[in-house]
């Protein structure tokens, strides 16, 4: 896996390590960027690639849209590589910043550093000229969604995705000024981010916004494993692979619309099986 250290002599990665080669190759590279003057922040970047892990460019000569994906509390960033890989195969660059102790609220700015990496990458790195700076969204799972909303409220992102999450109540006064498309994606059987709370908070998001409830899905099915749900007696009714397929499809359909100025894509979201869609 390639590593780049901002402002140091280490070479920036020009290629990554294949995450998967079929049916569409995607690769991952690890960057380290300078944050808060002295800290080094690790950012995993997943991107469309060839079979050697060299980034592909859009065939029309443009740049890829991108997503900064913030981890949930005490969930490793690697547990979201399934989603990052699925989105990369659909033509997105996904940046996953690390946080101390896998607790994103402890270092909210790490998501901002990941965004800056995408918009101002190291010279000669694989990211140079790869991402469209005007089409970067931010997303977060569980506590990561709370952090993602804070980042979005501070500006610089083009869309916001909540994965089993909602904004911090401390930000309630700022939420009406969000000013960008948002998706709240909820599991019907979530035992952590309870559906009534997610519905209520989603209703407070300014338009254009959309709430999608996935039937039979639990909290940790947004990660690589739903073992934590099952161990706590929160039993999903949908197979994990199927849940992953639907989550990735919904997120990509929303981003396809939101990052091209077409709102939330609610009509396209309604075409995904096992969903209840409420658009505002």
N, C-alpha and C positions, 0 to 999 in steps of 0.2 A: 504494500500500500504506500503510495507516495505521500510525502510530508513536506509542507512549506512553512517556514517560520518567517513571519513578517519582520522586516528591518534587520534580518540576520543573513549570514552568508550561505545558509543551507539552500539547496536548489528547490525551486517550486516544482510541484508535480506537473508533468506534461501528459501523464496518462494515469489511469487508476487500475484497480484490481477488479476483475469481472465478478459481479454479484450473481449474474445468470447470463447464459448465452442463448437461450431459446425461450420463446420464439423471437424475442427482440433483445439484443444484448444491452445490458446496462452495467455500469461500473461505479466503483466507489473510490474516493481519494480522501485522505485526511490532511486538513490544513491546520496550522496553528497560527493564530493571529494575536497581536498585541492588544490588550484591553486594560483600561484603567491604569495606563502608563507602565505598570509593572507585571500585570497578570498575563499569562498565556492561556488563550481559550482555544480548545480543540473543536473543530467543526468538521463533521463528516459531510461530504458532498457526493450525491448520487446523480448520475447524468446518463443521457443516451450515448452509447459508445459503439465502436466496432468490436470485433472478436479479440482485439489486442488491448482493449481498455482505453483506446484513444477516443476522445469525444467526437461525436458526430455534430454536424451543423445542419440547421434546417435546409431542406433542398431549395427553398426560394431565396436563400442568402440572408435571411433575417436572423434574429436571435431567439433563443428559447425563453418562454416564460418560466418563472421560478416560484418556489415555495420555501419559506423558513418554517420548519416543523419543530415545535417545542415539546420536550418530553414531559410526561406526567410525573407526579411525585414518586420517587424511589423506583422508577421504571427506567431501565437502561436505554440509551438511544438506539442500541442495536435491536431492541424489540419493536422498533418502528421501521426497520429496513425493508420489511415486506411491503409496507405502504409506499415508502420512498421508491423502491424498485418498480412497483406497479405504475406509479406516476411517471417515473423516468421513461418507462417503455411507451408511455403515451405522449412523450415530448416535453417533459418538465425537468428542470434542474431542481433538486431538493437539497437544502442545507439543514443539517441537524446539529445545533450547538450543544456541547456538553455543559453541565452545571455541577458545581461542587456537591458531592454526596447524592447526585441525581435528584436534586431539589431545585427546580427552576426559580422559585421565588427568592432564593438566596442570591441570585445573580441575574436579575431581570435584563440587564443590558447585554447579556451574552447573545440574545436574539438579535439585538441591534448590530452587534459586531458581525454576526453571520450575514446580515443584510449587506453591510458595508463590504464584506468579502466578495459578495456576488456583484456588487456595483463597481467596486474598485479593487479588482483582484491583483495579486502580484504579477509584475511584468514577466511575460514568458510562460505563465502557468497555463494549465488546461482551461482555466476559467476566463482567460483573456478574450474578450469579444464574444463570449458564449451566451450571456444572459441579457435580456432586455430590461434595463433598469426601471422602466415605467410599468412593467408587468410582473411585480413581485408581490405575492400574497403571504400572509402569516397564518399559521394554524397551531393548535395545541390540544393535547389530550388531557382531560381532567384538570389538575392544577396547571398544567401547561396551557390550557385554554384561558385561564385567568391571566396568565402572563402574556399570552398572545394578544388578548384584548387590550392590555395596558400598552403594549407596543403599537398596536393599531391606533389607539386613541392619541398617541404621541405623534402620529403622522409617518409618512414615508412608505406606506404599504397601499396596495390597490384593492385588496380584498381580505376578508377575515373568515376563518373556519374554526368553529368550536366542535371538538370531538368529545362527546359526553361531558360537556362543560358549559360554563356561562360566565359572564363578567363578575368581577369583584364587586360586592355591594358597596365598597368604599368609592367605587367609580360611578355610582348610579347617576350623579349629577352630570357627568361627562358623556354618558352613553348616548343621549339624544343627539349629540354633535358628531357622532361617529363618521358619517359622511362617506361610507363606502359599502359595497355589497357584502352581506354576511350570510353564512350558512351555519345553522345549529343542527348537528347530526347527533341523534340520540338513540340509545338502545331501549326498546320497550321494556326489557326486563332488567335494566341497570339497577343494581342494589347500592351503588355509591352516589352517582349523580342521578337522583331519583327523578323519574319522568315528570311528575307534577311541577317540581322546581324548575326543570329545564324548560318546560312549556311556559311557565310564568315569566322566566327571564327572557326567553326568546320573544315573547310578546312585547317586551319593552325595547327591543332593538329597532332602530329607525329603518324605514324602507330605503332601498330594496333589501329585504331580508327574507329568509326562508327557513322553516323548521321541517326537518325530515326525521320521522320516527321509523326505525328499522325493527320490524316484527321479529321477536324471538332472540334479540341480541342483548348481551350483557356488557358490563363495563370493560372488562379486560379483553374482550374480543376485538377491541381496537388495537391491541398489542399482538405480539407474536404467539401468545399462549393465553388460554382462558382458565388455566389451572387454578389461579387465585380465586376466581369466581366459584369454580366447582368445589374447591376445598372449603369455602365458606358457606356452601349450600345455596349459592346463587346460580341455579342451573340454566344454561342457555338452551333454547329450543331450536337453534339453528347451528348447523355444523360450522366449525371455525373457518374452513376454506370458503364456504359459501358466504359467510359474514364478511370475510376479507374481500371477496370479489365484489360484493355489493357496496361496501364502504369505499373501495378504490374507484368504482364506477361513479358513485355519487359525487365524490370529491372532484374527480376529473371533469365531470359534466358541469358542476358548478363553476370551477375555475375556467373552463372553456368559455363560459358565458361572461363571467364577471371580469375576466382579464381582457376581454375584447369589447367591453362597453355594452353588453347585452343583458344587464341585470343579473338575476340569479339563475336563469335557465330552468325555472320551475317546471315548465312543460316537459323538458327532457328528463328532469328528476323523477317525475311521475311515471315514466316508462320503466324505471327500475323495479323489479318485482319485490314484493314484501315491504312496501313503503307507504307511509301516510305523510302527505306533503301539504304544508300550510304556508302560503306565500303572503307577504305584505309589501 
